[in-house]
Amino acid sequence: MKKVFKLEGLDCAHCAAKIEEKVSKLEGVKSVVINFMTTKMTLESVDENIADVVEKVKKLINEVEPDVNMIKA
């Protein structure tokens, strides 16, 4: 299942790459692509229960970059 999210407060390409790398290693994440120019993240989950994966991703993003908020696009 794919979902697209807006990453508010994402202001550097390095931060986007760092978030993308860490999120890709989370259990349940099949793929993740962050487009820095549009500040959108496309998240694909292997699980049918994507809500749990989304919560894990939100928590991880907050740990990596506290100024970035993940909202539904």
N, CA, C and O atoms as a Tripos MOL2 file, in Angstrom:
@<TRIPOS>MOLECULE
protein
  292   291    73     0     0
PROTEIN
NO_CHARGES

@<TRIPOS>ATOM
      1 N           0.8420   -1.1720    0.0000 N.3       1 MET1
      2 CA          0.0000    0.0000    0.0000 C.3       1 MET1
      3 C           0.8920    1.2410    0.0000 C.2       1 MET1
      4 O           1.8390    1.3270    0.7810 O.2       1 MET1
      5 N           0.5900    2.1990   -0.8730 N.am      2 LYS2
      6 CA          1.3630    3.4360   -0.9780 C.3       2 LYS2
      7 C           0.5850    4.5990   -0.3900 C.2       2 LYS2
      8 O          -0.6350    4.6920   -0.5300 O.2       2 LYS2
      9 N           1.3170    5.4820    0.2700 N.am      3 LYS3
     10 CA          0.7590    6.7180    0.8130 C.3       3 LYS3
     11 C           1.7400    7.8380    0.5130 C.2       3 LYS3
     12 O           2.9490    7.6140    0.4510 O.2       3 LYS3
     13 N           1.2180    9.0450    0.3290 N.am      4 VAL4
     14 CA          2.0550   10.2170    0.0900 C.3       4 VAL4
     15 C           1.8420   11.1980    1.2300 C.2       4 VAL4
     16 O           0.7120   11.4680    1.6370 O.2       4 VAL4
     17 N           2.9550   11.7290    1.7400 N.am      5 PHE5
     18 CA          2.9180   12.6660    2.8490 C.3       5 PHE5
     19 C           3.7190   13.9110    2.5170 C.2       5 PHE5
     20 O           4.6750   13.8510    1.7440 O.2       5 PHE5
     21 N           3.3390   15.0240    3.0890 N.am      6 LYS6
     22 CA          4.0690   16.2860    2.9780 C.3       6 LYS6
     23 C           4.9610   16.3920    4.2070 C.2       6 LYS6
     24 O           4.5230   16.1090    5.3220 O.2       6 LYS6
     25 N           6.2070   16.7980    4.0050 N.am      7 LEU7
     26 CA          7.1490   16.9670    5.1110 C.3       7 LEU7
     27 C           7.3560   18.4560    5.3460 C.2       7 LEU7
     28 O           8.2170   19.0810    4.7280 O.2       7 LEU7
     29 N           6.5510   19.0210    6.2520 N.am      8 GLU8
     30 CA          6.6550   20.4460    6.5690 C.3       8 GLU8
     31 C           7.9280   20.7030    7.3600 C.2       8 GLU8
     32 O           8.2550   19.9590    8.2850 O.2       8 GLU8
     33 N           8.6390   21.7520    6.9920 N.am      9 GLY9
     34 CA          9.8490   22.1210    7.7130 C.3       9 GLY9
     35 C          11.1100   21.4660    7.1740 C.2       9 GLY9
     36 O          12.1940   21.6670    7.7210 O.2       9 GLY9
     37 N          10.9830   20.6910    6.1190 N.am     10 LEU10
     38 CA         12.1460   20.0490    5.5010 C.3      10 LEU10
     39 C          12.8700   21.1080    4.6780 C.2      10 LEU10
     40 O          12.3580   21.5650    3.6560 O.2      10 LEU10
     41 N          14.0660   21.4970    5.1300 N.am     11 ASP11
     42 CA         14.7280   22.6150    4.4640 C.3      11 ASP11
     43 C          16.1410   22.3200    3.9590 C.2      11 ASP11
     44 O          16.8620   23.2370    3.5670 O.2      11 ASP11
     45 N          16.5370   21.0490    3.9670 N.am     12 CYS12
     46 CA         17.8450   20.7460    3.3770 C.3      12 CYS12
     47 C          17.8410   19.3400    2.7720 C.2      12 CYS12
     48 O          17.2240   18.4140    3.2980 O.2      12 CYS12
     49 N          18.5500   19.2140    1.6510 N.am     13 ALA13
     50 CA         18.5880   17.9370    0.9320 C.3      13 ALA13
     51 C          19.2720   16.8570    1.7560 C.2      13 ALA13
     52 O          18.9060   15.6840    1.6730 O.2      13 ALA13
     53 N          20.2640   17.2470    2.5520 N.am     14 HIS14
     54 CA         20.9580   16.2790    3.4010 C.3      14 HIS14
     55 C          19.9940   15.6790    4.4230 C.2      14 HIS14
     56 O          20.0200   14.4750    4.6780 O.2      14 HIS14
     57 N          19.1510   16.5180    5.0000 N.am     15 CYS15
     58 CA         18.1600   16.0410    5.9720 C.3      15 CYS15
     59 C          17.1850   15.0660    5.3010 C.2      15 CYS15
     60 O          16.8140   14.0500    5.8890 O.2      15 CYS15
     61 N          16.7770   15.3820    4.0730 N.am     16 ALA16
     62 CA         15.8680   14.5060    3.3350 C.3      16 ALA16
     63 C          16.5150   13.1500    3.1030 C.2      16 ALA16
     64 O          15.8760   12.1130    3.2800 O.2      16 ALA16
     65 N          17.7830   13.1590    2.7060 N.am     17 ALA17
     66 CA         18.4990   11.8990    2.4610 C.3      17 ALA17
     67 C          18.6590   11.0960    3.7400 C.2      17 ALA17
     68 O          18.5370    9.8710    3.7320 O.2      17 ALA17
     69 N          18.9310   11.7860    4.8350 N.am     18 LYS18
     70 CA         19.1040   11.1170    6.1280 C.3      18 LYS18
     71 C          17.7920   10.4620    6.5720 C.2      18 LYS18
     72 O          17.7850    9.3180    7.0290 O.2      18 LYS18
     73 N          16.6930   11.1890    6.4350 N.am     19 ILE19
     74 CA         15.3810   10.6470    6.8020 C.3      19 ILE19
     75 C          15.0450    9.4510    5.9100 C.2      19 ILE19
     76 O          14.6020    8.4110    6.3980 O.2      19 ILE19
     77 N          15.2570    9.6070    4.6010 N.am     20 GLU20
     78 CA         14.9510    8.5300    3.6580 C.3      20 GLU20
     79 C          15.7390    7.2610    4.0000 C.2      20 GLU20
     80 O          15.1870    6.1610    3.9770 O.2      20 GLU20
     81 N          17.0060    7.4140    4.3120 N.am     21 GLU21
     82 CA         17.8450    6.2620    4.6440 C.3      21 GLU21
     83 C          17.3510    5.5450    5.8960 C.2      21 GLU21
     84 O          17.2630    4.3180    5.9140 O.2      21 GLU21
     85 N          17.0320    6.2980    6.9350 N.am     22 LYS22
     86 CA         16.5950    5.6890    8.1980 C.3      22 LYS22
     87 C          15.2140    5.0510    8.0660 C.2      22 LYS22
     88 O          14.9820    3.9610    8.5880 O.2      22 LYS22
     89 N          14.3030    5.7190    7.3750 N.am     23 VAL23
     90 CA         12.9490    5.1810    7.2050 C.3      23 VAL23
     91 C          12.9950    3.8930    6.3880 C.2      23 VAL23
     92 O          12.2360    2.9630    6.6620 O.2      23 VAL23
     93 N          13.8700    3.8280    5.3950 N.am     24 SER24
     94 CA         13.9470    2.6330    4.5510 C.3      24 SER24
     95 C          14.3490    1.3910    5.3350 C.2      24 SER24
     96 O          14.0960    0.2700    4.8930 O.2      24 SER24
     97 N          14.9720    1.5800    6.4900 N.am     25 LYS25
     98 CA         15.4230    0.4540    7.3070 C.3      25 LYS25
     99 C          14.3820   -0.0060    8.3240 C.2      25 LYS25
    100 O          14.5850   -1.0120    9.0030 O.2      25 LYS25
    101 N          13.2710    0.7180    8.4360 N.am     26 LEU26
    102 CA         12.2300    0.3370    9.3870 C.3      26 LEU26
    103 C          11.5150   -0.9320    8.9380 C.2      26 LEU26
    104 O          11.2950   -1.1570    7.7480 O.2      26 LEU26
    105 N          11.1630   -1.7470    9.9150 N.am     27 GLU27
    106 CA         10.3960   -2.9590    9.6330 C.3      27 GLU27
    107 C           9.0200   -2.5640    9.0940 C.2      27 GLU27
    108 O           8.3520   -1.6960    9.6560 O.2      27 GLU27
    109 N           8.6070   -3.1990    8.0140 N.am     28 GLY28
    110 CA          7.3080   -2.9250    7.4240 C.3      28 GLY28
    111 C           7.3580   -1.9550    6.2570 C.2      28 GLY28
    112 O           6.3670   -1.7890    5.5460 O.2      28 GLY28
    113 N           8.5150   -1.3030    6.0510 N.am     29 VAL29
    114 CA          8.6520   -0.3510    4.9510 C.3      29 VAL29
    115 C           9.2130   -1.0830    3.7300 C.2      29 VAL29
    116 O          10.3120   -1.6370    3.7770 O.2      29 VAL29
    117 N           8.4540   -1.0770    2.6490 N.am     30 LYS30
    118 CA          8.9080   -1.7080    1.4120 C.3      30 LYS30
    119 C           9.7870   -0.7430    0.6220 C.2      30 LYS30
    120 O          10.8400   -1.1270    0.1120 O.2      30 LYS30
    121 N           9.3490    0.5160    0.5250 N.am     31 SER31
    122 CA         10.1540    1.5360   -0.1430 C.3      31 SER31
    123 C           9.7450    2.9140    0.3550 C.2      31 SER31
    124 O           8.6250    3.1270    0.8190 O.2      31 SER31
    125 N          10.6870    3.8410    0.2450 N.am     32 VAL32
    126 CA         10.4190    5.2370    0.6080 C.3      32 VAL32
    127 C          11.2300    6.1210   -0.3270 C.2      32 VAL32
    128 O          12.4090    5.8700   -0.5810 O.2      32 VAL32
    129 N          10.5750    7.1600   -0.8340 N.am     33 VAL33
    130 CA         11.2350    8.1300   -1.6980 C.3      33 VAL33
    131 C          10.8280    9.5200   -1.2200 C.2      33 VAL33
    132 O           9.6440    9.8310   -1.0970 O.2      33 VAL33
    133 N          11.8370   10.3470   -0.9550 N.am     34 ILE34
    134 CA         11.5700   11.7210   -0.5520 C.3      34 ILE34
    135 C          12.0500   12.6360   -1.6720 C.2      34 ILE34
    136 O          13.2090   12.5850   -2.0830 O.2      34 ILE34
    137 N          11.1360   13.4740   -2.1580 N.am     35 ASN35
    138 CA         11.4760   14.4780   -3.1540 C.3      35 ASN35
    139 C          11.6780   15.7840   -2.4000 C.2      35 ASN35
    140 O          10.7180   16.3840   -1.9160 O.2      35 ASN35
    141 N          12.9290   16.2220   -2.3010 N.am     36 PHE36
    142 CA         13.2470   17.4240   -1.5400 C.3      36 PHE36
    143 C          12.5920   18.6700   -2.1390 C.2      36 PHE36
    144 O          12.1390   19.5470   -1.4030 O.2      36 PHE36
    145 N          12.5410   18.7490   -3.4590 N.am     37 MET37
    146 CA         11.9950   19.9410   -4.1130 C.3      37 MET37
    147 C          10.5070   20.1370   -3.8140 C.2      37 MET37
    148 O          10.0490   21.2690   -3.6590 O.2      37 MET37
    149 N           9.7560   19.0450   -3.7330 N.am     38 THR38
    150 CA          8.3210   19.1540   -3.4430 C.3      38 THR38
    151 C           8.0350   18.8900   -1.9700 C.2      38 THR38
    152 O           6.9010   19.0600   -1.5230 O.2      38 THR38
    153 N           9.0320   18.4820   -1.2230 N.am     39 THR39
    154 CA          8.9420   18.0720    0.1940 C.3      39 THR39
    155 C           7.8700   17.0030    0.4040 C.2      39 THR39
    156 O           7.1530   17.0110    1.4050 O.2      39 THR39
    157 N           7.7760   16.0880   -0.5540 N.am     40 LYS40
    158 CA          6.8170   14.9890   -0.4330 C.3      40 LYS40
    159 C           7.5540   13.6670   -0.2640 C.2      40 LYS40
    160 O           8.6080   13.4310   -0.8540 O.2      40 LYS40
    161 N           6.9600   12.8210    0.5610 N.am     41 MET41
    162 CA          7.5000   11.4960    0.8150 C.3      41 MET41
    163 C           6.4710   10.4710    0.3620 C.2      41 MET41
    164 O           5.3110   10.5170    0.7710 O.2      41 MET41
    165 N           6.9070    9.5420   -0.4880 N.am     42 THR42
    166 CA          6.0550    8.4310   -0.9070 C.3      42 THR42
    167 C           6.5180    7.2080   -0.1420 C.2      42 THR42
    168 O           7.6740    6.7940   -0.2370 O.2      42 THR42
    169 N           5.6010    6.6380    0.6150 N.am     43 LEU43
    170 CA          5.8970    5.5210    1.4930 C.3      43 LEU43
    171 C           5.1010    4.3110    1.0440 C.2      43 LEU43
    172 O           3.8830    4.3860    0.8820 O.2      43 LEU43
    173 N           5.7890    3.1920    0.8430 N.am     44 GLU44
    174 CA          5.1120    1.9520    0.4880 C.3      44 GLU44
    175 C           5.3740    0.9440    1.5890 C.2      44 GLU44
    176 O           6.5150    0.7100    1.9870 O.2      44 GLU44
    177 N           4.2980    0.3580    2.0710 N.am     45 SER45
    178 CA          4.3780   -0.5980    3.1720 C.3      45 SER45
    179 C           4.0720   -2.0000    2.6800 C.2      45 SER45
    180 O           3.2290   -2.1930    1.8040 O.2      45 SER45
    181 N           4.7700   -2.9850    3.2560 N.am     46 VAL46
    182 CA          4.4940   -4.3820    2.9310 C.3      46 VAL46
    183 C           3.3050   -4.9020    3.7310 C.2      46 VAL46
    184 O           2.6830   -5.8990    3.3640 O.2      46 VAL46
    185 N           3.0030   -4.2260    4.8100 N.am     47 ASP47
    186 CA          1.9150   -4.6500    5.6890 C.3      47 ASP47
    187 C           0.5960   -4.0430    5.2490 C.2      47 ASP47
    188 O           0.5560   -2.9430    4.6960 O.2      47 ASP47
    189 N          -0.4620   -4.7600    5.4960 N.am     48 GLU48
    190 CA         -1.7880   -4.2060    5.2620 C.3      48 GLU48
    191 C          -2.1040   -3.1280    6.2910 C.2      48 GLU48
    192 O          -2.8970   -2.2230    6.0340 O.2      48 GLU48
    193 N          -1.4730   -3.2340    7.4610 N.am     49 ASN49
    194 CA         -1.7210   -2.2650    8.5250 C.3      49 ASN49
    195 C          -0.7070   -1.1270    8.4300 C.2      49 ASN49
    196 O           0.2380   -1.0510    9.2150 O.2      49 ASN49
    197 N          -0.9170   -0.2560    7.4680 N.am     50 ILE50
    198 CA          0.0300    0.8310    7.2300 C.3      50 ILE50
    199 C          -0.0060    1.8690    8.3630 C.2      50 ILE50
    200 O           0.9500    2.6250    8.5350 O.2      50 ILE50
    201 N          -1.0940    1.9100    9.1280 N.am     51 ALA51
    202 CA         -1.2040    2.8820   10.2140 C.3      51 ALA51
    203 C          -0.0690    2.7140   11.2300 C.2      51 ALA51
    204 O           0.4880    3.7020   11.7080 O.2      51 ALA51
    205 N           0.2720    1.4710   11.5560 N.am     52 ASP52
    206 CA          1.3730    1.2230   12.4900 C.3      52 ASP52
    207 C           2.7040    1.6830   11.9150 C.2      52 ASP52
    208 O           3.5290    2.2610   12.6230 O.2      52 ASP52
    209 N           2.9070    1.4240   10.6340 N.am     53 VAL53
    210 CA          4.1380    1.8230    9.9660 C.3      53 VAL53
    211 C           4.2410    3.3530    9.9430 C.2      53 VAL53
    212 O           5.3110    3.9090   10.1880 O.2      53 VAL53
    213 N           3.1360    4.0230    9.6500 N.am     54 VAL54
    214 CA          3.1220    5.4850    9.6100 C.3      54 VAL54
    215 C           3.4950    6.0640   10.9680 C.2      54 VAL54
    216 O           4.2490    7.0340   11.0420 O.2      54 VAL54
    217 N           2.9780    5.4860   12.0300 N.am     55 GLU55
    218 CA          3.3180    5.9720   13.3760 C.3      55 GLU55
    219 C           4.8060    5.7920   13.6690 C.2      55 GLU55
    220 O           5.4300    6.6700   14.2650 O.2      55 GLU55
    221 N           5.3750    4.6640   13.2570 N.am     56 LYS56
    222 CA          6.8120    4.4310   13.4330 C.3      56 LYS56
    223 C           7.6200    5.4600   12.6510 C.2      56 LYS56
    224 O           8.6220    5.9770   13.1450 O.2      56 LYS56
    225 N           7.1830    5.7520   11.4380 N.am     57 VAL57
    226 CA          7.8800    6.7160   10.5870 C.3      57 VAL57
    227 C           7.8190    8.1090   11.2090 C.2      57 VAL57
    228 O           8.8280    8.8120   11.2480 O.2      57 VAL57
    229 N           6.6470    8.5130   11.6950 N.am     58 LYS58
    230 CA          6.5070    9.8240   12.3440 C.3      58 LYS58
    231 C           7.4570    9.9520   13.5210 C.2      58 LYS58
    232 O           8.1210   10.9750   13.6860 O.2      58 LYS58
    233 N           7.5180    8.9080   14.3380 N.am     59 LYS59
    234 CA          8.3900    8.9290   15.5130 C.3      59 LYS59
    235 C           9.8580    9.0310   15.0880 C.2      59 LYS59
    236 O          10.6250    9.7960   15.6730 O.2      59 LYS59
    237 N          10.2410    8.2670   14.0800 N.am     60 LEU60
    238 CA         11.6260    8.2870   13.5990 C.3      60 LEU60
    239 C          11.9950    9.6570   13.0330 C.2      60 LEU60
    240 O          13.0740   10.1780   13.3180 O.2      60 LEU60
    241 N          11.1050   10.2370   12.2350 N.am     61 ILE61
    242 CA         11.3790   11.5610   11.6630 C.3      61 ILE61
    243 C          11.5530   12.5800   12.7770 C.2      61 ILE61
    244 O          12.4300   13.4400   12.6990 O.2      61 ILE61
    245 N          10.7310   12.4940   13.8100 N.am     62 ASN62
    246 CA         10.8410   13.4190   14.9370 C.3      62 ASN62
    247 C          12.1690   13.2610   15.6660 C.2      62 ASN62
    248 O          12.7210   14.2440   16.1610 O.2      62 ASN62
    249 N          12.6900   12.0410   15.7380 N.am     63 GLU63
    250 CA         13.9810   11.8050   16.3750 C.3      63 GLU63
    251 C          15.1290   12.3350   15.5170 C.2      63 GLU63
    252 O          16.0790   12.9160   16.0400 O.2      63 GLU63
    253 N          15.0430   12.1340   14.1980 N.am     64 VAL64
    254 CA         16.1100   12.5340   13.2810 C.3      64 VAL64
    255 C          16.1040   14.0510   13.0630 C.2      64 VAL64
    256 O          17.1470   14.6960   13.1580 O.2      64 VAL64
    257 N          14.9410   14.6120   12.7730 N.am     65 GLU65
    258 CA         14.7880   16.0390   12.5060 C.3      65 GLU65
    259 C          13.5530   16.5610   13.2410 C.2      65 GLU65
    260 O          12.4520   16.5240   12.6920 O.2      65 GLU65
    261 N          13.7160   17.0410   14.4620 N.am     66 PRO66
    262 CA         12.5640   17.4800   15.2660 C.3      66 PRO66
    263 C          11.7360   18.6090   14.6410 C.2      66 PRO66
    264 O          10.5720   18.7810   15.0010 O.2      66 PRO66
    265 N          12.3110   19.3770   13.7180 N.am     67 ASP67
    266 CA         11.5840   20.4940   13.1030 C.3      67 ASP67
    267 C          10.7190   20.0720   11.9150 C.2      67 ASP67
    268 O           9.9960   20.8970   11.3570 O.2      67 ASP67
    269 N          10.7850   18.8050   11.5230 N.am     68 VAL68
    270 CA         10.0280   18.3160   10.3670 C.3      68 VAL68
    271 C           8.7580   17.6260   10.8430 C.2      68 VAL68
    272 O           8.7970   16.7490   11.7060 O.2      68 VAL68
    273 N           7.6240   18.0380   10.2650 N.am     69 ASN69
    274 CA          6.3420   17.4220   10.5800 C.3      69 ASN69
    275 C           5.8190   16.6910    9.3560 C.2      69 ASN69
    276 O           5.8520   17.2150    8.2430 O.2      69 ASN69
    277 N           5.3380   15.4770    9.5750 N.am     70 MET70
    278 CA          4.7980   14.6520    8.5120 C.3      70 MET70
    279 C           3.2810   14.7590    8.5230 C.2      70 MET70
    280 O           2.6310   14.3850    9.5000 O.2      70 MET70
    281 N           2.7150   15.2770    7.4230 N.am     71 ILE71
    282 CA          1.2610   15.3980    7.3280 C.3      71 ILE71
    283 C           0.7850   14.7450    6.0320 C.2      71 ILE71
    284 O           1.5410   14.6480    5.0650 O.2      71 ILE71
    285 N          -0.4550   14.3040    6.0160 N.am     72 LYS72
    286 CA         -1.0020   13.6560    4.8270 C.3      72 LYS72
    287 C          -1.1110   14.6730    3.7060 C.2      72 LYS72
    288 O          -1.6070   15.7810    3.9090 O.2      72 LYS72
    289 N          -0.6440   14.2920    2.5200 N.am     73 ALA73
    290 CA         -0.6440   15.2000    1.3620 C.3      73 ALA73
    291 C          -1.9910   15.2170    0.6770 C.2      73 ALA73
    292 O          -2.1710   15.9250   -0.3140 O.2      73 ALA73
@<TRIPOS>BOND
     1     1     2 1
     2     2     3 1
     3     3     4 2
     4     3     5 am
     5     5     6 1
     6     6     7 1
     7     7     8 2
     8     7     9 am
     9     9    10 1
    10    10    11 1
    11    11    12 2
    12    11    13 am
    13    13    14 1
    14    14    15 1
    15    15    16 2
    16    15    17 am
    17    17    18 1
    18    18    19 1
    19    19    20 2
    20    19    21 am
    21    21    22 1
    22    22    23 1
    23    23    24 2
    24    23    25 am
    25    25    26 1
    26    26    27 1
    27    27    28 2
    28    27    29 am
    29    29    30 1
    30    30    31 1
    31    31    32 2
    32    31    33 am
    33    33    34 1
    34    34    35 1
    35    35    36 2
    36    35    37 am
    37    37    38 1
    38    38    39 1
    39    39    40 2
    40    39    41 am
    41    41    42 1
    42    42    43 1
    43    43    44 2
    44    43    45 am
    45    45    46 1
    46    46    47 1
    47    47    48 2
    48    47    49 am
    49    49    50 1
    50    50    51 1
    51    51    52 2
    52    51    53 am
    53    53    54 1
    54    54    55 1
    55    55    56 2
    56    55    57 am
    57    57    58 1
    58    58    59 1
    59    59    60 2
    60    59    61 am
    61    61    62 1
    62    62    63 1
    63    63    64 2
    64    63    65 am
    65    65    66 1
    66    66    67 1
    67    67    68 2
    68    67    69 am
    69    69    70 1
    70    70    71 1
    71    71    72 2
    72    71    73 am
    73    73    74 1
    74    74    75 1
    75    75    76 2
    76    75    77 am
    77    77    78 1
    78    78    79 1
    79    79    80 2
    80    79    81 am
    81    81    82 1
    82    82    83 1
    83    83    84 2
    84    83    85 am
    85    85    86 1
    86    86    87 1
    87    87    88 2
    88    87    89 am
    89    89    90 1
    90    90    91 1
    91    91    92 2
    92    91    93 am
    93    93    94 1
    94    94    95 1
    95    95    96 2
    96    95    97 am
    97    97    98 1
    98    98    99 1
    99    99   100 2
   100    99   101 am
   101   101   102 1
   102   102   103 1
   103   103   104 2
   104   103   105 am
   105   105   106 1
   106   106   107 1
   107   107   108 2
   108   107   109 am
   109   109   110 1
   110   110   111 1
   111   111   112 2
   112   111   113 am
   113   113   114 1
   114   114   115 1
   115   115   116 2
   116   115   117 am
   117   117   118 1
   118   118   119 1
   119   119   120 2
   120   119   121 am
   121   121   122 1
   122   122   123 1
   123   123   124 2
   124   123   125 am
   125   125   126 1
   126   126   127 1
   127   127   128 2
   128   127   129 am
   129   129   130 1
   130   130   131 1
   131   131   132 2
   132   131   133 am
   133   133   134 1
   134   134   135 1
   135   135   136 2
   136   135   137 am
   137   137   138 1
   138   138   139 1
   139   139   140 2
   140   139   141 am
   141   141   142 1
   142   142   143 1
   143   143   144 2
   144   143   145 am
   145   145   146 1
   146   146   147 1
   147   147   148 2
   148   147   149 am
   149   149   150 1
   150   150   151 1
   151   151   152 2
   152   151   153 am
   153   153   154 1
   154   154   155 1
   155   155   156 2
   156   155   157 am
   157   157   158 1
   158   158   159 1
   159   159   160 2
   160   159   161 am
   161   161   162 1
   162   162   163 1
   163   163   164 2
   164   163   165 am
   165   165   166 1
   166   166   167 1
   167   167   168 2
   168   167   169 am
   169   169   170 1
   170   170   171 1
   171   171   172 2
   172   171   173 am
   173   173   174 1
   174   174   175 1
   175   175   176 2
   176   175   177 am
   177   177   178 1
   178   178   179 1
   179   179   180 2
   180   179   181 am
   181   181   182 1
   182   182   183 1
   183   183   184 2
   184   183   185 am
   185   185   186 1
   186   186   187 1
   187   187   188 2
   188   187   189 am
   189   189   190 1
   190   190   191 1
   191   191   192 2
   192   191   193 am
   193   193   194 1
   194   194   195 1
   195   195   196 2
   196   195   197 am
   197   197   198 1
   198   198   199 1
   199   199   200 2
   200   199   201 am
   201   201   202 1
   202   202   203 1
   203   203   204 2
   204   203   205 am
   205   205   206 1
   206   206   207 1
   207   207   208 2
   208   207   209 am
   209   209   210 1
   210   210   211 1
   211   211   212 2
   212   211   213 am
   213   213   214 1
   214   214   215 1
   215   215   216 2
   216   215   217 am
   217   217   218 1
   218   218   219 1
   219   219   220 2
   220   219   221 am
   221   221   222 1
   222   222   223 1
   223   223   224 2
   224   223   225 am
   225   225   226 1
   226   226   227 1
   227   227   228 2
   228   227   229 am
   229   229   230 1
   230   230   231 1
   231   231   232 2
   232   231   233 am
   233   233   234 1
   234   234   235 1
   235   235   236 2
   236   235   237 am
   237   237   238 1
   238   238   239 1
   239   239   240 2
   240   239   241 am
   241   241   242 1
   242   242   243 1
   243   243   244 2
   244   243   245 am
   245   245   246 1
   246   246   247 1
   247   247   248 2
   248   247   249 am
   249   249   250 1
   250   250   251 1
   251   251   252 2
   252   251   253 am
   253   253   254 1
   254   254   255 1
   255   255   256 2
   256   255   257 am
   257   257   258 1
   258   258   259 1
   259   259   260 2
   260   259   261 am
   261   261   262 1
   262   262   263 1
   263   263   264 2
   264   263   265 am
   265   265   266 1
   266   266   267 1
   267   267   268 2
   268   267   269 am
   269   269   270 1
   270   270   271 1
   271   271   272 2
   272   271   273 am
   273   273   274 1
   274   274   275 1
   275   275   276 2
   276   275   277 am
   277   277   278 1
   278   278   279 1
   279   279   280 2
   280   279   281 am
   281   281   282 1
   282   282   283 1
   283   283   284 2
   284   283   285 am
   285   285   286 1
   286   286   287 1
   287   287   288 2
   288   287   289 am
   289   289   290 1
   290   290   291 1
   291   291   292 2
@<TRIPOS>SUBSTRUCTURE
     1 MET1         2 RESIDUE 1 A MET
     2 LYS2         6 RESIDUE 1 A LYS
     3 LYS3        10 RESIDUE 1 A LYS
     4 VAL4        14 RESIDUE 1 A VAL
     5 PHE5        18 RESIDUE 1 A PHE
     6 LYS6        22 RESIDUE 1 A LYS
     7 LEU7        26 RESIDUE 1 A LEU
     8 GLU8        30 RESIDUE 1 A GLU
     9 GLY9        34 RESIDUE 1 A GLY
    10 LEU10       38 RESIDUE 1 A LEU
    11 ASP11       42 RESIDUE 1 A ASP
    12 CYS12       46 RESIDUE 1 A CYS
    13 ALA13       50 RESIDUE 1 A ALA
    14 HIS14       54 RESIDUE 1 A HIS
    15 CYS15       58 RESIDUE 1 A CYS
    16 ALA16       62 RESIDUE 1 A ALA
    17 ALA17       66 RESIDUE 1 A ALA
    18 LYS18       70 RESIDUE 1 A LYS
    19 ILE19       74 RESIDUE 1 A ILE
    20 GLU20       78 RESIDUE 1 A GLU
    21 GLU21       82 RESIDUE 1 A GLU
    22 LYS22       86 RESIDUE 1 A LYS
    23 VAL23       90 RESIDUE 1 A VAL
    24 SER24       94 RESIDUE 1 A SER
    25 LYS25       98 RESIDUE 1 A LYS
    26 LEU26      102 RESIDUE 1 A LEU
    27 GLU27      106 RESIDUE 1 A GLU
    28 GLY28      110 RESIDUE 1 A GLY
    29 VAL29      114 RESIDUE 1 A VAL
    30 LYS30      118 RESIDUE 1 A LYS
    31 SER31      122 RESIDUE 1 A SER
    32 VAL32      126 RESIDUE 1 A VAL
    33 VAL33      130 RESIDUE 1 A VAL
    34 ILE34      134 RESIDUE 1 A ILE
    35 ASN35      138 RESIDUE 1 A ASN
    36 PHE36      142 RESIDUE 1 A PHE
    37 MET37      146 RESIDUE 1 A MET
    38 THR38      150 RESIDUE 1 A THR
    39 THR39      154 RESIDUE 1 A THR
    40 LYS40      158 RESIDUE 1 A LYS
    41 MET41      162 RESIDUE 1 A MET
    42 THR42      166 RESIDUE 1 A THR
    43 LEU43      170 RESIDUE 1 A LEU
    44 GLU44      174 RESIDUE 1 A GLU
    45 SER45      178 RESIDUE 1 A SER
    46 VAL46      182 RESIDUE 1 A VAL
    47 ASP47      186 RESIDUE 1 A ASP
    48 GLU48      190 RESIDUE 1 A GLU
    49 ASN49      194 RESIDUE 1 A ASN
    50 ILE50      198 RESIDUE 1 A ILE
    51 ALA51      202 RESIDUE 1 A ALA
    52 ASP52      206 RESIDUE 1 A ASP
    53 VAL53      210 RESIDUE 1 A VAL
    54 VAL54      214 RESIDUE 1 A VAL
    55 GLU55      218 RESIDUE 1 A GLU
    56 LYS56      222 RESIDUE 1 A LYS
    57 VAL57      226 RESIDUE 1 A VAL
    58 LYS58      230 RESIDUE 1 A LYS
    59 LYS59      234 RESIDUE 1 A LYS
    60 LEU60      238 RESIDUE 1 A LEU
    61 ILE61      242 RESIDUE 1 A ILE
    62 ASN62      246 RESIDUE 1 A ASN
    63 GLU63      250 RESIDUE 1 A GLU
    64 VAL64      254 RESIDUE 1 A VAL
    65 GLU65      258 RESIDUE 1 A GLU
    66 PRO66      262 RESIDUE 1 A PRO
    67 ASP67      266 RESIDUE 1 A ASP
    68 VAL68      270 RESIDUE 1 A VAL
    69 ASN69      274 RESIDUE 1 A ASN
    70 MET70      278 RESIDUE 1 A MET
    71 ILE71      282 RESIDUE 1 A ILE
    72 LYS72      286 RESIDUE 1 A LYS
    73 ALA73      290 RESIDUE 1 A ALA
